[in-house]
Amino acid sequence: MPSPLKALCGALIATLLAASPALADQSTVDPQAVTADPVRVMPLGDSITQGGSIGGYRLDLGTKLRAAGRTVDFVGSLADGPGSMPDRNHEGHPGWTIAQVDANVVNWLRTYTPRTILLHIGTNDMYGSDPAGAPRRLSALVDKITAQAPNAEVFVSTIIPIRFADATVRGYNAAIVPLLRAKAAAGKRVHVVDMYPAVPISDLPDGIHPNAAGYSKMAAVWFAALSSVPGSIGDPPSPGGTCTATSSVTGHWNGGFQAEVTVANPTASALSGWTVKFTLPNGHTVSQIWGGVASGSVTVTNAPYNGSINPGASTTFGFLASGSGVAAVGTATCASA
């Protein structure tokens, strides 16, 4: 007759074996289900993401995010950069190609469950054996990422110049943009970031990797792109906690874009007026606005008809911006009158 202890052990083993298939089926990552404050952001790519001893674009991007009041956690299996750098984690693997990232990305996504992904990859493919096939490989990689983490915001940038392979880089960038936009149009959370024009050849000492000035320019482009997608780096802070302002780009074209800002009242008391402040990319100015009155660079106060906001309610204003460069709205802050 078996002892009570053996019977108990057998029951526990049977329970674990019965539960394991269900656990194995949980193969997709839902960042919104697991994300807590801070927001998990995965810098993903090759040595340009790793950034050498200076921490690459990650150093200045982290500084910009903290200055904007965003609480973000860079995640990944690697840690590089100066010792004084507050957050050194990433998935930037020197020398890696698109295929190598593709072979490992599912495990990284399962392990670190990023809410937001910053992907700059393809540089090492440009002087490999099949640069012409790189756009197809990138497309497959992005499909794998969005299948594994369908709720993550995936920012995919064109790659920066290579001094001795500029024509190849330009061809790759021109090919990937329509592929990525088609994924976004199909409902995937894919965002195109045009990084190529941000870093001049003069900022590439070895013709491939940026210096500190080049990485700082990359950080500015990433920050503008992140700021244009609500939730990708958390919610913007609201002075005094009286109201919040969330911006989104609703359309863009050569020479400008259209955006909308939602002003919400999360407090228990009605607001009698509000003021929203935000920045625009270099060279952009507000050419038309509705639902608010604009002044300066850029301050918007309520229109006569939408200054009062009840508790838990919101209102919106929109605008057209003219100029060249990345279509984005910087971090918006809100204060009640």
C-alpha positions as CSV (number, residue, x, y, z in Angstrom):
1,M,0.0,0.0,0.0
2,P,1.6,3.4,-1.0
3,S,2.4,5.8,1.8
4,P,0.5,9.1,2.1
5,L,3.7,11.0,1.2
6,K,4.2,9.1,-2.0
7,A,0.5,9.6,-3.0
8,L,0.8,13.3,-2.4
9,C,4.0,13.5,-4.6
10,G,2.3,11.6,-7.3
11,A,-0.7,13.9,-7.3
12,L,1.6,17.0,-7.5
13,I,3.5,15.5,-10.5
14,A,0.3,14.7,-12.3
15,T,-1.0,18.2,-11.8
16,L,2.2,19.7,-13.2
17,L,2.2,17.4,-16.2
18,A,-1.4,18.3,-16.9
19,A,-0.7,22.0,-16.7
20,S,2.4,22.1,-18.9
21,P,0.8,21.9,-22.4
22,A,-1.3,24.9,-21.6
23,L,1.8,26.8,-20.6
24,A,3.5,25.8,-23.8
25,D,0.7,27.2,-25.9
26,Q,1.3,30.8,-24.5
27,S,3.6,31.7,-27.4
28,T,2.6,35.3,-28.1
29,V,3.6,38.3,-26.1
30,D,1.0,40.9,-25.0
31,P,3.1,43.8,-23.8
32,Q,0.0,45.8,-22.6
33,A,-1.0,42.9,-20.4
34,V,2.4,42.7,-18.7
35,T,3.7,46.3,-19.0
36,A,3.9,48.3,-15.8
37,D,5.4,51.6,-15.1
38,P,8.2,52.0,-16.4
39,V,7.5,51.3,-20.1
40,R,9.8,48.6,-21.5
41,V,11.7,49.8,-24.7
42,M,14.0,47.5,-26.6
43,P,16.7,49.1,-28.7
44,L,17.3,46.4,-31.3
45,G,19.9,46.1,-34.1
46,D,23.6,45.8,-34.6
47,S,26.7,47.8,-33.5
48,I,25.0,51.1,-34.3
49,T,22.4,50.3,-31.6
50,Q,25.1,49.0,-29.3
51,G,27.0,52.3,-29.7
52,G,30.4,51.4,-28.4
53,S,31.7,52.8,-25.1
54,I,29.6,56.0,-25.5
55,G,26.3,54.2,-25.4
56,G,25.2,55.2,-28.9
57,Y,21.9,57.0,-29.4
58,R,20.7,55.3,-26.2
59,L,22.6,57.8,-24.0
60,D,21.0,61.0,-25.4
61,L,17.6,59.3,-25.9
62,G,17.4,58.3,-22.3
63,T,18.3,61.8,-21.3
64,K,15.5,63.3,-23.5
65,L,13.0,60.8,-22.1
66,R,13.8,61.6,-18.5
67,A,13.7,65.3,-19.2
68,A,10.3,64.9,-20.6
69,G,9.1,63.1,-17.5
70,R,8.8,59.7,-19.2
71,T,9.6,56.6,-17.1
72,V,11.2,54.2,-19.5
73,D,13.2,51.0,-19.0
74,F,15.5,50.0,-21.8
75,V,15.5,46.2,-22.0
76,G,17.7,43.5,-23.6
77,S,20.3,40.9,-22.8
78,L,23.3,43.2,-23.3
79,A,24.5,46.2,-21.3
80,D,27.0,48.7,-22.7
81,G,27.9,52.3,-22.4
82,P,29.6,54.5,-19.8
83,G,29.3,53.5,-16.2
84,S,27.4,56.8,-15.4
85,M,24.7,55.9,-18.0
86,P,21.5,55.2,-15.9
87,D,20.1,52.5,-18.2
88,R,22.5,50.4,-20.3
89,N,20.4,47.5,-21.5
90,H,19.8,46.8,-25.2
91,E,19.8,44.2,-28.0
92,G,22.4,45.8,-30.3
93,H,24.8,43.0,-31.5
94,P,27.9,44.2,-33.3
95,G,28.4,42.7,-36.8
96,W,25.0,41.1,-36.9
97,T,22.8,40.9,-40.0
98,I,19.0,40.9,-40.3
99,A,19.0,37.1,-40.4
100,Q,20.9,36.8,-37.2
101,V,18.5,39.1,-35.4
102,D,15.6,37.1,-36.9
103,A,17.0,33.9,-35.5
104,N,17.0,35.2,-32.0
105,V,14.2,37.8,-31.7
106,V,11.4,35.5,-30.6
107,N,13.3,34.5,-27.5
108,W,14.2,38.1,-26.7
109,L,10.6,39.2,-27.0
110,R,9.4,36.4,-24.8
111,T,12.1,37.2,-22.2
112,Y,11.8,41.0,-22.0
113,T,8.2,41.6,-23.2
114,P,8.9,45.1,-24.6
115,R,6.1,47.6,-25.1
116,T,8.1,49.5,-27.7
117,I,10.8,48.3,-30.1
118,L,13.4,50.5,-31.9
119,L,14.8,48.6,-34.9
120,H,17.8,49.8,-36.9
121,I,19.2,46.9,-38.9
122,G,20.6,46.1,-42.3
123,T,24.0,47.9,-42.3
124,N,26.0,44.6,-42.2
125,D,23.8,43.2,-45.0
126,M,24.8,46.1,-47.3
127,Y,28.3,44.6,-47.8
128,G,27.3,41.0,-47.4
129,S,26.7,38.4,-50.2
130,D,23.1,39.4,-50.9
131,P,22.3,43.1,-50.3
132,A,19.4,42.9,-52.8
133,G,17.6,40.4,-50.6
134,A,17.9,42.5,-47.5
135,P,14.4,44.2,-47.9
136,R,12.7,40.9,-48.1
137,R,14.6,39.7,-45.0
138,L,13.7,42.8,-43.1
139,S,10.0,42.4,-44.0
140,A,10.1,38.8,-42.7
141,L,11.7,40.0,-39.5
142,V,9.1,42.6,-38.9
143,D,6.4,40.1,-39.6
144,K,7.9,37.8,-37.0
145,I,8.1,40.6,-34.4
146,T,4.5,41.7,-34.9
147,A,3.2,38.1,-34.8
148,Q,5.1,37.5,-31.5
149,A,4.2,40.8,-30.0
150,P,1.1,42.1,-31.8
151,N,0.5,44.9,-29.3
152,A,4.0,46.3,-29.2
153,E,4.8,49.6,-31.1
154,V,7.5,48.7,-33.6
155,F,9.5,51.6,-34.9
156,V,11.6,50.6,-37.9
157,S,14.1,53.1,-39.2
158,T,15.8,53.5,-42.5
159,I,19.5,52.9,-41.9
160,I,22.1,55.7,-41.7
161,P,24.6,56.2,-44.6
162,I,27.7,54.1,-45.3
163,R,30.4,56.2,-46.9
164,F,31.6,53.4,-49.3
165,A,28.1,51.9,-50.0
166,D,25.8,54.9,-50.3
167,A,24.0,53.7,-53.4
168,T,23.3,50.3,-51.9
169,V,22.0,51.9,-48.7
170,R,19.7,54.3,-50.6
171,G,18.3,51.4,-52.6
172,Y,17.6,49.4,-49.4
173,N,15.9,52.3,-47.7
174,A,13.8,53.1,-50.7
175,A,12.7,49.4,-50.8
176,I,11.8,49.0,-47.2
177,V,9.6,52.1,-46.7
178,P,6.7,50.9,-48.8
179,L,6.9,47.5,-47.3
180,L,6.7,48.9,-43.8
181,R,3.9,51.3,-44.7
182,A,1.9,48.5,-46.1
183,K,2.1,46.6,-42.8
184,A,0.9,49.7,-41.0
185,A,-2.0,50.1,-43.4
186,A,-2.9,46.5,-42.7
187,G,-3.3,47.4,-39.0
188,K,0.0,46.4,-37.6
189,R,1.7,48.7,-35.1
190,V,4.6,49.5,-37.4
191,H,6.0,53.0,-37.6
192,V,8.5,54.1,-40.2
193,V,11.3,56.4,-39.0
194,D,13.4,58.1,-41.6
195,M,16.9,58.0,-40.0
196,Y,19.0,58.2,-43.1
197,P,19.0,62.0,-43.6
198,A,19.6,62.7,-39.9
199,V,23.3,61.6,-39.8
200,P,25.7,63.2,-42.3
201,I,28.7,61.4,-43.6
202,S,30.9,63.9,-41.7
203,D,29.5,62.3,-38.5
204,L,30.8,58.8,-39.4
205,P,34.5,58.7,-38.6
206,D,35.0,55.2,-40.0
207,G,32.3,55.6,-42.7
208,I,29.9,53.4,-40.8
209,H,29.5,54.3,-37.1
210,P,28.5,57.7,-35.8
211,N,30.4,59.8,-33.4
212,A,28.8,61.4,-30.4
213,A,27.3,64.2,-32.5
214,G,25.8,61.6,-35.0
215,Y,24.3,59.5,-32.2
216,S,22.8,62.6,-30.7
217,K,21.1,63.3,-34.0
218,M,19.8,59.8,-34.1
219,A,18.4,60.2,-30.5
220,A,16.5,63.3,-31.6
221,V,14.8,61.5,-34.5
222,W,13.9,58.5,-32.2
223,F,12.5,60.8,-29.6
224,A,10.3,62.7,-32.1
225,A,9.0,59.5,-33.5
226,L,8.2,58.1,-30.1
227,S,6.5,61.3,-29.0
228,S,4.2,61.1,-32.0
229,V,2.7,57.7,-31.0
230,P,0.6,57.8,-27.8
231,G,1.5,55.2,-25.3
232,S,4.8,54.1,-26.8
233,I,6.7,55.8,-24.0
234,G,3.9,56.1,-21.5
235,D,1.6,59.1,-20.9
236,P,3.1,62.6,-20.7
237,P,3.2,64.2,-17.3
238,S,0.6,66.9,-16.5
239,P,1.7,69.9,-14.4
240,G,-0.2,69.8,-11.1
241,G,-2.1,66.8,-12.3
242,T,-5.0,69.0,-13.4
243,C,-5.3,67.9,-17.0
244,T,-3.6,65.8,-19.6
245,A,-2.7,66.3,-23.3
246,T,-2.2,63.4,-25.7
247,S,-1.1,64.1,-29.3
248,S,-1.2,62.0,-32.4
249,V,-0.3,62.6,-36.1
250,T,-3.4,61.9,-38.2
251,G,-1.9,62.5,-41.6
252,H,1.3,63.7,-43.4
253,W,2.5,64.7,-46.8
254,N,5.6,66.3,-48.4
255,G,5.8,69.7,-46.7
256,G,3.6,69.2,-43.7
257,F,1.3,67.1,-41.5
258,Q,-2.0,67.2,-39.6
259,A,-2.3,66.4,-35.9
260,E,-4.9,66.2,-33.1
261,V,-4.5,66.8,-29.4
262,T,-6.9,65.4,-26.8
263,V,-7.2,67.4,-23.6
264,A,-8.7,65.4,-20.7
265,N,-9.7,66.1,-17.2
266,P,-8.9,63.2,-14.9
267,T,-9.7,65.1,-11.7
268,A,-12.9,65.2,-9.6
269,S,-13.5,68.9,-10.4
270,A,-14.6,70.7,-13.6
271,L,-12.0,72.7,-15.4
272,S,-12.8,76.3,-16.5
273,G,-10.0,76.6,-19.0
274,W,-6.7,75.0,-20.2
275,T,-3.4,75.7,-21.8
276,V,-1.4,73.1,-23.7
277,K,2.3,73.4,-24.6
278,F,4.3,71.3,-27.1
279,T,7.1,71.5,-29.6
280,L,7.3,70.8,-33.3
281,P,10.2,69.3,-35.4
282,N,12.7,71.8,-36.6
283,G,11.4,73.8,-39.5
284,H,7.7,73.2,-38.8
285,T,5.2,75.9,-37.9
286,V,1.5,75.8,-37.2
287,S,-0.3,77.1,-40.3
288,Q,-3.9,76.4,-39.2
289,I,-5.6,75.4,-36.0
290,W,-9.2,74.6,-34.9
291,G,-10.5,74.1,-31.4
292,G,-7.9,76.3,-29.8
293,V,-5.9,79.5,-30.0
294,A,-2.2,79.2,-30.8
295,S,0.6,81.5,-29.9
296,G,4.4,81.3,-29.5
297,S,6.2,78.0,-30.2
298,V,3.8,76.4,-29.4
299,T,1.2,77.3,-26.8
300,V,-2.5,76.6,-27.3
301,T,-5.3,77.9,-25.1
302,N,-8.9,76.8,-25.2
303,A,-11.4,78.2,-27.6
304,P,-14.4,80.1,-26.1
305,Y,-16.6,77.0,-26.5
306,N,-14.4,74.2,-25.1
307,G,-12.6,75.6,-22.0
308,S,-15.0,73.9,-19.6
309,I,-14.3,70.2,-19.2
310,N,-16.3,68.1,-16.7
311,P,-14.6,65.4,-14.5
312,G,-13.6,62.4,-16.6
313,A,-14.4,64.3,-19.9
314,S,-12.2,65.5,-22.7
315,T,-12.1,67.8,-25.7
316,T,-9.9,68.0,-28.8
317,F,-8.1,70.5,-31.0
318,G,-6.3,70.0,-34.2
319,F,-3.9,71.8,-36.4
320,L,-1.9,71.7,-39.7
321,A,1.9,72.1,-39.6
322,S,4.0,73.2,-42.5
323,G,7.6,72.3,-43.0
324,S,10.0,69.5,-43.9
325,G,11.3,66.6,-41.9
326,V,9.7,64.1,-39.5
327,A,6.0,64.5,-38.9
328,A,5.8,64.5,-35.1
329,V,4.5,66.4,-32.1
330,G,6.8,66.7,-29.1
331,T,5.7,66.0,-25.6
332,A,2.6,67.9,-24.8
333,T,1.9,69.2,-21.3
334,C,-1.4,70.6,-20.0
335,A,-2.3,73.1,-17.2
336,S,-5.7,74.3,-16.1
337,A,-6.5,78.0,-16.2
